[in-house]
Amino acid sequence: MSGPHGEGAARHGHDHQGDHQHVEHHHADHQHGDGPDDVDDTATSEAFWDQRYQSSSALWSGKANPQLVTEASDLAPGSALDVGCGEGADAIWLAERGWRVTAVDVSTVALERGAAHAHDVSAEVAQRITWLHADLAGWVPASASFDLVSSQFLHMPKDQRDVLHRRLAESVAPEGTLLVVGHHPLDLQTTVPRPSVPGLLFAASEVADSLTSKEWVILVADARGRQALDPDGRAATIHDSVFRAQRLS
């Protein structure tokens, strides 16, 4: 998404080799993300992310975020919400596996690219995805009916992030899954670019703390390391905050 993104918004990291939205939508590893992360705290607008997407034919890698692949491959397909979808790699990956996906982003440019990529894959995949334009900073999901709610590398200031995470949790159906992935604060100790704005990166425990309901089983709350290269080609170990929980009722 871009802006309060997801593969977009402050996504500072969709690591999707890329990332976006500071509400980073964008994503990071969204293959969005280990890309440019020098976005300031004002870079959450639709105009900013549209311009950023227009600056390149492909802002992210086009591959699904690896933590989504790791955590969602064993889930039975149902309805999914991809928050800060960016250019659609995660939404397409899910749709290819039978999910019905609502993909949300602040950037209309990103959404149009995602829709085009989905059609390139197949008409069947394209029909499984609904592309929704919204600014995640103020957006409220329309229903609590999603079997999977995924937010990949969507980085916002803590007060906005906590509100968003609560809204996302409320949109998960009974027995459904909440999956939140972001850059861990440990990354600030590496030479890999990360947002300089304080408080944008978070630990998985912070997502857990934002849940107001007791009716959750936390399955994963981890700082998961992986290898990356900094702008000078030097190897570095970065960490993704990975939070996965199942709603009981």
Secondary structure, 3 states (H helix, E strand, C coil): CCCCCCCCCEECEECCCCCCECCCCCEECCCECCCCCCCCCCCCCHHHHHHHHHCCCCCCCCCCCHHHHHHHCCCCCCEEEEECCCCCHHHHHHHHCCCEEEEEECCHHHHHHHHHHHHHHCHHHHHCEEEEECCCCCCCCCCCCEEEEEEECCCCCHHHHHHHHHHHHHCEEEEEEEEEEEECHHHHHCCCCCCCCCCCCCCHHHHHHHCCCCCEEEEEEEEEEEEEECCCCCEEEEEEEEEEEEECC
